[in-house]
Amino acid sequence: MLKIEPDKLNTPELQRWLQSGIGPRPIALVSTISNDDIPNLSPFSFYNVFSSKPPIIGFSPARRGRNNTLKDTYNNLIDNGECVVHSVTYNIVEQVNLASGEYAPNIDEFEIAGFTKVKSNIVKPFRVKESPFAMECKLNQMISFADTPGAGNLAICEVLLIHIDESIIVDGAIHPELIDLVGRNGGEYYTRSYANSLFEVPKPTITNPISYINLPDKLKYSKVLSANNIALLASQPELSNDESLNEFLNYYNDGIPDINAFYRYYQLDDYHQMLRYALALYKVDSFNFYYLELTLKTVLDFRDIAFAKELAYYISKL
């Protein structure tokens, strides 16, 4: 593996590696206002939530790597300690990008990027009407890590009031496709949290799972199953038993040893038909259970846990 010693790279080089390897990062579109009542708007991708009670978020208006100057967001927060932090969605990403330019302190980025100002309820900085999720905040603490180019300044803020557009709420929760968030990657790349890019991984609810170390070797050291597949099996309380397995196999024991047919159903992700042909192929060649493993992988990719536990138990006994 490539090894990088941070103190041997200049700031732009190190920043490229860090930003490319750590992501996608949520983006905070931060509204502040100067003591001269000039609105400021700027995005930051060094950003996250750190506490629920009290509600604490943080973002980093870092020093510019090019000339070591401080950003208007930092100066405004130090001066008056208030901001509004907005989520960045796909339909405003180009406007947010426009607001990210380096403009003079007397320039209003709302006007540059075409955003609509909305008066906040508690703090002085304006809200962005176009963002469906906004938080009025007060600065609790500003932590500066250094006074060198590229050094971060961590703005720790307490959320005072949250605004959520009701159009993105389904059954009392924000729906991920409706909010359509955008994340930041390295270089000029972004990630959209929408449609096929979204997937669910339920939290473990079993207090005594099989665990990786106790999985049968045929599963644990499989060259077909992915690490995610194996972890999903390891998260179960048990696989199956002989009685349940016999009933399961009886339903699929009517296939014929046809490799071409197996791959036709593999292309269709039809693991029920795949298993029929995989079992028949195994009966012809008991030293080759590759087709059974590939079927199991397909089952696990679709998170059909009941089916996977039966097939995994069968493979472990071979």
N, C-alpha and C positions, 0 to 999 in steps of 0.2 A: 504493500500500500504506500501511496505517496505520503510522506511525512512533512509537515510544515511547522516551522518554528516561528511564531508570531513576531518575535522581536527582530527577525531577520528580513521582514517584508515591510515595504512602505505602506502607508495608510490605504491608498486605493486598491492595491493588490490584496491586502488582508481583508478589506471590506468585501471584495468580490467573492472570495472564498467563503466567508461567513454567511453572506446573504444568499449565496447559491445553495449552501448546505443546510441552512436553517430556514425552512419554509414549507408550505406557504404561510406567510405571516399575515394576521389580520391587519387591516389598515384603519387608523384613526384619522378622521377628518376633523381637525381641531380649529374651532373658532375662538379668537380672543379679541381684545380691543385695547388700544393704547390709551395712555393718559390724555392724549389729544383727541380721543373719541374716533380714532381711525380703525375700522374693522380689519381684521386679519384672518386669513383662512389658509391652512396648510395641512397636507397629509403626512402621517408618520406610520411606518410599518414596524417599528420597534414598540410594540403595543400589546397589552393584554389585560385581563381582569385578574385580581389577586385576592379578593375577599368579597364575601357576600353580606356579612353582617359584622362590621359596617361595610357598605359597598365601596370597594376601593379598586380603582383602575390605575394603570401606569403607562406612560409613553415617554419616548426619549427625543426631545428636540436637541439633537447632538450638535456639537460645533462643526462647522463646515470644514471638510478635509482639505479643501483647496486653499483657504486663506485664514482658517481658524476663527472666523467671525461667529458671533452668536446670532441665532435666528430671532425674528420678530416675536414668534410664539413664546420663546424663552423670556425675552425681555418683558413682554406684556404680562406673563404670569408672575414674574418677580415683582412687577410694579403693582398689579392689582389682584392677583391670586384667583382669577376666575376664568372659566372656559366652558365651551360646549363641545362635547366629543360625539361625533356622528359615525355611524357605520357606512362603509362604502359599498354600494351595490353596482351591479353590472351596468345598469342604465345611466349611471352618472360617472363611470370610470374615466371617460375622456375629459369631462369637466374637472374632475379631481386632478387628473394629470396636468391640466392647464394651470390649475391653482398651485401646483408644486414648483413652478418656476421661481427663480430668484428675482424678486421685485423690491423696489425701494420701500422703506418703511411707510411712506405716505400713499402707497398704492393700496386700493381696496380690491382684494382678490375675489370678493363676491361679484364685483363688476367685471373683472377680467374673465372669470370663468362662467358668468351668466347664471349664478345661483341667486335664489330669492331669499331675502332676509326676512326672518320672523322674530318678533320680539320675544325674548325669553321671559319666564315667569319669575325666576329668582335672581339669576345672574345678569350682568350687563351685556356680555357678548351675545350676538344674534345667533339664532338657530338657522340651519339650512333647511328650507321647506322641502327640497327634493329628496332628502334622506329619510327613510321610514323609521329610523331608530336614532334617537338623540338623547344625550345625558347632560344635564346642567350640573356643573361640578365646581368645587372649590379646591384650591391647591392646599394640600396638607404639608407637603415637604418637597423640596427640590434637592436631589443628591447629585453633585457633580463629581465625576470620576477622575477628571484631570483637566488641565487647562491647555492641552495640546490639540492639534488638528485631528478631527474625527472623534474626540472624546465625547462620551455620552453624558447627558444630563437627565436623570430620571425624575420626571414629574409624577409624583404620587398624589392622586386626586380622589376626593370623596364625592360620590354621586349624590346629588341633592334631589334631583327630579328626573324621571325618565319619560320620554315621549315615544309612543309606539303607534305607527299607523295601523288602524284596525284592519286594513285590507290584507295585511300579511299574517293575521292571526287565524288559526283554525283550531277549534276545540280547546280554546284557552291557552294555546301555545303558538309561538312563532314558527311558521312552516318554512323549512329551509329552502324550498324551491321558490316560495313567494317572496322571501326577502332577497334571495339571489345574491349572496355576498361575494365579494371579490377579495382574493388574497394576493400577497406579493411574493414573488420568487426572486431568483437572482437575475442580474442584468435587466432587460426590459420585459421579462416574462411575468405574467399574472396567472392566477388560477381562479376559475369560476366555480362556485359551490352550487351546482345545478345539475338536474337530470342524471345522466349516467355517471357523473363524477361523485354522486352521493351514494353512500352505502351505510348500512347499520351494522353495528357490532354490539349486541346486548352485553351488559355488564355481567360478570360471573355472579351467580346466585348460590352456587354449591360450595359449602364450606369444606367439604372433604372430597375433592376431585381425584380422578385417577392419578393425575400429574404426569409430566413428561417422563420422569425417571422410572415410573412403574408401567409404562406402556410396553406391550410385547415388542421384541426386537424387530420383527417383520414390519411393524408399523413405524417404530421409532427411527429405523435406519433405512427406510424406503427411499429409493432414488426417483420415485415417481411423485409421491406426495410432497407438497410444499410445506414449508415451516408453518404456515398458517393452518394448513389442513391438519397437521399433526397436533398443533396446539389446540385446535377445536376438539379433537378426540380426547386430548389430555384433560380438557376442562369438564368432561362428563363424569358422573359418579361411578359409572360402570359401562361396559359394552353391552353384551347380550348374554344369553345362556343357551344351552343345547336345545332345550324344548322350544324356545322361541325361534331359534335359528332353523330348526327342521321345518317348522311351519312356514317360515319365510322362504327357504330354498325350494320347497315343493311348488311354490307358485311360479318360480323362474326356471325350473328344470326341464323345459320343453324346447330349448333352443337347439340349433345345429352349429357345427364348427365352421363358420363362414367369416373369415377375416374382413372381406369387403363389406359384408352386411354390418359387422360391428362398427367399422369406420363411418359408414353412412349414418348410423344412428348417433355416433360420436359427434359428427358435424351438426346434428340437430339437437345436441345436448339431451337426448332421450336416454337417460341412464337406466330406465326400466328395460328397454329393449337391449341396451348395451350389455346388461347383466346376463340376459338369456344367452347371448352369443359368447360372452366371456366365460361363463360356466361350461359351455360346450367345448370351447377351445381348451380349457384347462383339463377336461377329461381326456382329451386327445394327447396332451403333453403336460403331464403333471409337474414338470420342472419349470414351466413357464406360467407364472401367474401375473404377468405384466398387464394383461387385459382386465383382470380383476382389479388391479391397483389403479389403472386408468379410469375404470368405472367408479371406484371409490373416490378418486380425486374429483371427478365431475360431480358426484353426489355432495361432497363436502363444499365444493365451490358454490353450490346452490343451497347450502346449509339445511339439507334434509337430514336432520340429526337422527331420527328414528331409523331411516333406511341405512344411514352410514354406520350406526352402531352394530346393526346386524351383519353388514358386509365386512366391517373391520374385524369383528369377532371371528367370522369365517376365515378370513385371510390369516389371522393370527394363529389359527389351528392347523394351517397347511404345513 
